[in-house]
Amino acid sequence: MTMATEEEVFAATGYRIGAVSPFGLPNPPRVLIDDSVLREDEISIGSGMRDTAVILKSADLHRALKNAEVLSLTEKEWRSP
C-alpha cells in the first residue's frame, strides 16, 4: 500500500490533501478504517475544507460508513528476538 499523490487524491475525491472527507464523494472509493481509530471515543475527520474538521464519536463514524473495512493498517513495532 502506498500513499496517493496530491494530484491523485484531488482527481479521486475533488478534495485537497488535508481536507478529505469520507462523505459526499462523487464516486465513493473503498474506505478503510484502522482499528485503532475505533478505540477512541471521539475523533476528527476532514470536512472538505482545509482548517475545518468534523468531530464525532468513532462509533457514529463506523455506523455511517457501514461498508468500510476495519483492519490494522499500522505497522507493529519490530523487536529483536
Phi and psi in radians as a Rosetta constraint file:
Dihedral C 1 N 2 CA 2 C 2 CIRCULARHARMONIC -2.272 0.35
Dihedral N 2 CA 2 C 2 N 3 CIRCULARHARMONIC 2.818 0.35
Dihedral C 2 N 3 CA 3 C 3 CIRCULARHARMONIC -1.388 0.35
Dihedral N 3 CA 3 C 3 N 4 CIRCULARHARMONIC 2.476 0.35
Dihedral C 3 N 4 CA 4 C 4 CIRCULARHARMONIC -1.294 0.35
Dihedral N 4 CA 4 C 4 N 5 CIRCULARHARMONIC 2.660 0.35
Dihedral C 4 N 5 CA 5 C 5 CIRCULARHARMONIC -1.316 0.35
Dihedral N 5 CA 5 C 5 N 6 CIRCULARHARMONIC 2.891 0.35
Dihedral C 5 N 6 CA 6 C 6 CIRCULARHARMONIC -1.022 0.35
Dihedral N 6 CA 6 C 6 N 7 CIRCULARHARMONIC -0.694 0.35
Dihedral C 6 N 7 CA 7 C 7 CIRCULARHARMONIC -1.153 0.35
Dihedral N 7 CA 7 C 7 N 8 CIRCULARHARMONIC -0.722 0.35
Dihedral C 7 N 8 CA 8 C 8 CIRCULARHARMONIC -1.133 0.35
Dihedral N 8 CA 8 C 8 N 9 CIRCULARHARMONIC -0.709 0.35
Dihedral C 8 N 9 CA 9 C 9 CIRCULARHARMONIC -1.095 0.35
Dihedral N 9 CA 9 C 9 N 10 CIRCULARHARMONIC -0.822 0.35
Dihedral C 9 N 10 CA 10 C 10 CIRCULARHARMONIC -1.112 0.35
Dihedral N 10 CA 10 C 10 N 11 CIRCULARHARMONIC -0.742 0.35
Dihedral C 10 N 11 CA 11 C 11 CIRCULARHARMONIC -1.098 0.35
Dihedral N 11 CA 11 C 11 N 12 CIRCULARHARMONIC -0.647 0.35
Dihedral C 11 N 12 CA 12 C 12 CIRCULARHARMONIC -1.426 0.35
Dihedral N 12 CA 12 C 12 N 13 CIRCULARHARMONIC -0.531 0.35
Dihedral C 12 N 13 CA 13 C 13 CIRCULARHARMONIC -2.075 0.35
Dihedral N 13 CA 13 C 13 N 14 CIRCULARHARMONIC -0.434 0.35
Dihedral C 13 N 14 CA 14 C 14 CIRCULARHARMONIC 1.431 0.35
Dihedral N 14 CA 14 C 14 N 15 CIRCULARHARMONIC 0.027 0.35
Dihedral C 14 N 15 CA 15 C 15 CIRCULARHARMONIC -1.920 0.35
Dihedral N 15 CA 15 C 15 N 16 CIRCULARHARMONIC 2.644 0.35
Dihedral C 15 N 16 CA 16 C 16 CIRCULARHARMONIC -1.478 0.35
Dihedral N 16 CA 16 C 16 N 17 CIRCULARHARMONIC 2.661 0.35
Dihedral C 16 N 17 CA 17 C 17 CIRCULARHARMONIC -0.976 0.35
Dihedral N 17 CA 17 C 17 N 18 CIRCULARHARMONIC 2.388 0.35
Dihedral C 17 N 18 CA 18 C 18 CIRCULARHARMONIC 1.710 0.35
Dihedral N 18 CA 18 C 18 N 19 CIRCULARHARMONIC -0.093 0.35
Dihedral C 18 N 19 CA 19 C 19 CIRCULARHARMONIC -2.379 0.35
Dihedral N 19 CA 19 C 19 N 20 CIRCULARHARMONIC 0.059 0.35
Dihedral C 19 N 20 CA 20 C 20 CIRCULARHARMONIC -1.135 0.35
Dihedral N 20 CA 20 C 20 N 21 CIRCULARHARMONIC 2.295 0.35
Dihedral C 20 N 21 CA 21 C 21 CIRCULARHARMONIC -2.042 0.35
Dihedral N 21 CA 21 C 21 N 22 CIRCULARHARMONIC 2.580 0.35
Dihedral C 21 N 22 CA 22 C 22 CIRCULARHARMONIC -1.392 0.35
Dihedral N 22 CA 22 C 22 N 23 CIRCULARHARMONIC -0.008 0.35
Dihedral C 22 N 23 CA 23 C 23 CIRCULARHARMONIC -1.933 0.35
Dihedral N 23 CA 23 C 23 N 24 CIRCULARHARMONIC 2.641 0.35
Dihedral C 23 N 24 CA 24 C 24 CIRCULARHARMONIC 1.281 0.35
Dihedral N 24 CA 24 C 24 N 25 CIRCULARHARMONIC 0.371 0.35
Dihedral C 24 N 25 CA 25 C 25 CIRCULARHARMONIC -1.442 0.35
Dihedral N 25 CA 25 C 25 N 26 CIRCULARHARMONIC 2.435 0.35
Dihedral C 25 N 26 CA 26 C 26 CIRCULARHARMONIC -1.111 0.35
Dihedral N 26 CA 26 C 26 N 27 CIRCULARHARMONIC -0.657 0.35
Dihedral C 26 N 27 CA 27 C 27 CIRCULARHARMONIC -2.266 0.35
Dihedral N 27 CA 27 C 27 N 28 CIRCULARHARMONIC 1.514 0.35
Dihedral C 27 N 28 CA 28 C 28 CIRCULARHARMONIC -0.941 0.35
Dihedral N 28 CA 28 C 28 N 29 CIRCULARHARMONIC 2.176 0.35
Dihedral C 28 N 29 CA 29 C 29 CIRCULARHARMONIC -1.467 0.35
Dihedral N 29 CA 29 C 29 N 30 CIRCULARHARMONIC 3.094 0.35
Dihedral C 29 N 30 CA 30 C 30 CIRCULARHARMONIC -1.123 0.35
Dihedral N 30 CA 30 C 30 N 31 CIRCULARHARMONIC 2.229 0.35
Dihedral C 30 N 31 CA 31 C 31 CIRCULARHARMONIC -1.912 0.35
Dihedral N 31 CA 31 C 31 N 32 CIRCULARHARMONIC 2.239 0.35
Dihedral C 31 N 32 CA 32 C 32 CIRCULARHARMONIC -2.001 0.35
Dihedral N 32 CA 32 C 32 N 33 CIRCULARHARMONIC 2.371 0.35
Dihedral C 32 N 33 CA 33 C 33 CIRCULARHARMONIC -2.070 0.35
Dihedral N 33 CA 33 C 33 N 34 CIRCULARHARMONIC 2.127 0.35
Dihedral C 33 N 34 CA 34 C 34 CIRCULARHARMONIC -1.157 0.35
Dihedral N 34 CA 34 C 34 N 35 CIRCULARHARMONIC 2.366 0.35
Dihedral C 34 N 35 CA 35 C 35 CIRCULARHARMONIC -1.040 0.35
Dihedral N 35 CA 35 C 35 N 36 CIRCULARHARMONIC -0.438 0.35
Dihedral C 35 N 36 CA 36 C 36 CIRCULARHARMONIC -1.154 0.35
Dihedral N 36 CA 36 C 36 N 37 CIRCULARHARMONIC -0.475 0.35
Dihedral C 36 N 37 CA 37 C 37 CIRCULARHARMONIC -1.085 0.35
Dihedral N 37 CA 37 C 37 N 38 CIRCULARHARMONIC -0.698 0.35
Dihedral C 37 N 38 CA 38 C 38 CIRCULARHARMONIC -1.319 0.35
Dihedral N 38 CA 38 C 38 N 39 CIRCULARHARMONIC -0.142 0.35
Dihedral C 38 N 39 CA 39 C 39 CIRCULARHARMONIC -1.437 0.35
Dihedral N 39 CA 39 C 39 N 40 CIRCULARHARMONIC -0.239 0.35
Dihedral C 39 N 40 CA 40 C 40 CIRCULARHARMONIC -1.536 0.35
Dihedral N 40 CA 40 C 40 N 41 CIRCULARHARMONIC 2.531 0.35
Dihedral C 40 N 41 CA 41 C 41 CIRCULARHARMONIC -1.256 0.35
Dihedral N 41 CA 41 C 41 N 42 CIRCULARHARMONIC -0.895 0.35
Dihedral C 41 N 42 CA 42 C 42 CIRCULARHARMONIC -2.091 0.35
Dihedral N 42 CA 42 C 42 N 43 CIRCULARHARMONIC 2.568 0.35
Dihedral C 42 N 43 CA 43 C 43 CIRCULARHARMONIC -2.403 0.35
Dihedral N 43 CA 43 C 43 N 44 CIRCULARHARMONIC 2.892 0.35
Dihedral C 43 N 44 CA 44 C 44 CIRCULARHARMONIC -2.137 0.35
Dihedral N 44 CA 44 C 44 N 45 CIRCULARHARMONIC 2.463 0.35
Dihedral C 44 N 45 CA 45 C 45 CIRCULARHARMONIC -2.285 0.35
Dihedral N 45 CA 45 C 45 N 46 CIRCULARHARMONIC 2.887 0.35
Dihedral C 45 N 46 CA 46 C 46 CIRCULARHARMONIC -1.077 0.35
Dihedral N 46 CA 46 C 46 N 47 CIRCULARHARMONIC 2.608 0.35
Dihedral C 46 N 47 CA 47 C 47 CIRCULARHARMONIC -1.921 0.35
Dihedral N 47 CA 47 C 47 N 48 CIRCULARHARMONIC -0.128 0.35
Dihedral C 47 N 48 CA 48 C 48 CIRCULARHARMONIC 1.761 0.35
Dihedral N 48 CA 48 C 48 N 49 CIRCULARHARMONIC -0.227 0.35
Dihedral C 48 N 49 CA 49 C 49 CIRCULARHARMONIC -2.163 0.35
Dihedral N 49 CA 49 C 49 N 50 CIRCULARHARMONIC 2.299 0.35
Dihedral C 49 N 50 CA 50 C 50 CIRCULARHARMONIC -1.078 0.35
Dihedral N 50 CA 50 C 50 N 51 CIRCULARHARMONIC 2.560 0.35
Dihedral C 50 N 51 CA 51 C 51 CIRCULARHARMONIC 1.193 0.35
Dihedral N 51 CA 51 C 51 N 52 CIRCULARHARMONIC 0.236 0.35
Dihedral C 51 N 52 CA 52 C 52 CIRCULARHARMONIC -2.343 0.35
Dihedral N 52 CA 52 C 52 N 53 CIRCULARHARMONIC 2.136 0.35
Dihedral C 52 N 53 CA 53 C 53 CIRCULARHARMONIC -2.048 0.35
Dihedral N 53 CA 53 C 53 N 54 CIRCULARHARMONIC 2.819 0.35
Dihedral C 53 N 54 CA 54 C 54 CIRCULARHARMONIC -1.883 0.35
Dihedral N 54 CA 54 C 54 N 55 CIRCULARHARMONIC 2.207 0.35
Dihedral C 54 N 55 CA 55 C 55 CIRCULARHARMONIC -1.852 0.35
Dihedral N 55 CA 55 C 55 N 56 CIRCULARHARMONIC 2.228 0.35
Dihedral C 55 N 56 CA 56 C 56 CIRCULARHARMONIC -2.643 0.35
Dihedral N 56 CA 56 C 56 N 57 CIRCULARHARMONIC 2.927 0.35
Dihedral C 56 N 57 CA 57 C 57 CIRCULARHARMONIC -1.238 0.35
Dihedral N 57 CA 57 C 57 N 58 CIRCULARHARMONIC 2.426 0.35
Dihedral C 57 N 58 CA 58 C 58 CIRCULARHARMONIC -1.078 0.35
Dihedral N 58 CA 58 C 58 N 59 CIRCULARHARMONIC -0.596 0.35
Dihedral C 58 N 59 CA 59 C 59 CIRCULARHARMONIC -1.111 0.35
Dihedral N 59 CA 59 C 59 N 60 CIRCULARHARMONIC -0.613 0.35
Dihedral C 59 N 60 CA 60 C 60 CIRCULARHARMONIC -1.208 0.35
Dihedral N 60 CA 60 C 60 N 61 CIRCULARHARMONIC -0.673 0.35
Dihedral C 60 N 61 CA 61 C 61 CIRCULARHARMONIC -1.066 0.35
Dihedral N 61 CA 61 C 61 N 62 CIRCULARHARMONIC -0.828 0.35
Dihedral C 61 N 62 CA 62 C 62 CIRCULARHARMONIC -1.062 0.35
Dihedral N 62 CA 62 C 62 N 63 CIRCULARHARMONIC -0.715 0.35
Dihedral C 62 N 63 CA 63 C 63 CIRCULARHARMONIC -1.169 0.35
Dihedral N 63 CA 63 C 63 N 64 CIRCULARHARMONIC -0.717 0.35
Dihedral C 63 N 64 CA 64 C 64 CIRCULARHARMONIC -1.221 0.35
Dihedral N 64 CA 64 C 64 N 65 CIRCULARHARMONIC -0.552 0.35
Dihedral C 64 N 65 CA 65 C 65 CIRCULARHARMONIC -1.824 0.35
Dihedral N 65 CA 65 C 65 N 66 CIRCULARHARMONIC 1.032 0.35
Dihedral C 65 N 66 CA 66 C 66 CIRCULARHARMONIC -1.058 0.35
Dihedral N 66 CA 66 C 66 N 67 CIRCULARHARMONIC -0.374 0.35
Dihedral C 66 N 67 CA 67 C 67 CIRCULARHARMONIC -1.642 0.35
Dihedral N 67 CA 67 C 67 N 68 CIRCULARHARMONIC 0.001 0.35
Dihedral C 67 N 68 CA 68 C 68 CIRCULARHARMONIC -1.210 0.35
Dihedral N 68 CA 68 C 68 N 69 CIRCULARHARMONIC 2.584 0.35
Dihedral C 68 N 69 CA 69 C 69 CIRCULARHARMONIC -1.660 0.35
Dihedral N 69 CA 69 C 69 N 70 CIRCULARHARMONIC 2.299 0.35
Dihedral C 69 N 70 CA 70 C 70 CIRCULARHARMONIC -1.796 0.35
Dihedral N 70 CA 70 C 70 N 71 CIRCULARHARMONIC 2.161 0.35
Dihedral C 70 N 71 CA 71 C 71 CIRCULARHARMONIC -2.738 0.35
Dihedral N 71 CA 71 C 71 N 72 CIRCULARHARMONIC 2.997 0.35
Dihedral C 71 N 72 CA 72 C 72 CIRCULARHARMONIC -1.547 0.35
Dihedral N 72 CA 72 C 72 N 73 CIRCULARHARMONIC 2.032 0.35
Dihedral C 72 N 73 CA 73 C 73 CIRCULARHARMONIC -1.864 0.35
Dihedral N 73 CA 73 C 73 N 74 CIRCULARHARMONIC -0.082 0.35
Dihedral C 73 N 74 CA 74 C 74 CIRCULARHARMONIC -1.660 0.35
Dihedral N 74 CA 74 C 74 N 75 CIRCULARHARMONIC 2.597 0.35
Dihedral C 74 N 75 CA 75 C 75 CIRCULARHARMONIC -1.309 0.35
Dihedral N 75 CA 75 C 75 N 76 CIRCULARHARMONIC 2.440 0.35
Dihedral C 75 N 76 CA 76 C 76 CIRCULARHARMONIC -1.300 0.35
Dihedral N 76 CA 76 C 76 N 77 CIRCULARHARMONIC 2.541 0.35
Dihedral C 76 N 77 CA 77 C 77 CIRCULARHARMONIC -1.161 0.35
Dihedral N 77 CA 77 C 77 N 78 CIRCULARHARMONIC 2.281 0.35
Dihedral C 77 N 78 CA 78 C 78 CIRCULARHARMONIC -1.456 0.35
Dihedral N 78 CA 78 C 78 N 79 CIRCULARHARMONIC 2.334 0.35
Dihedral C 78 N 79 CA 79 C 79 CIRCULARHARMONIC -2.190 0.35
Dihedral N 79 CA 79 C 79 N 80 CIRCULARHARMONIC 2.404 0.35
Dihedral C 79 N 80 CA 80 C 80 CIRCULARHARMONIC -1.172 0.35
Dihedral N 80 CA 80 C 80 N 81 CIRCULARHARMONIC 2.450 0.35
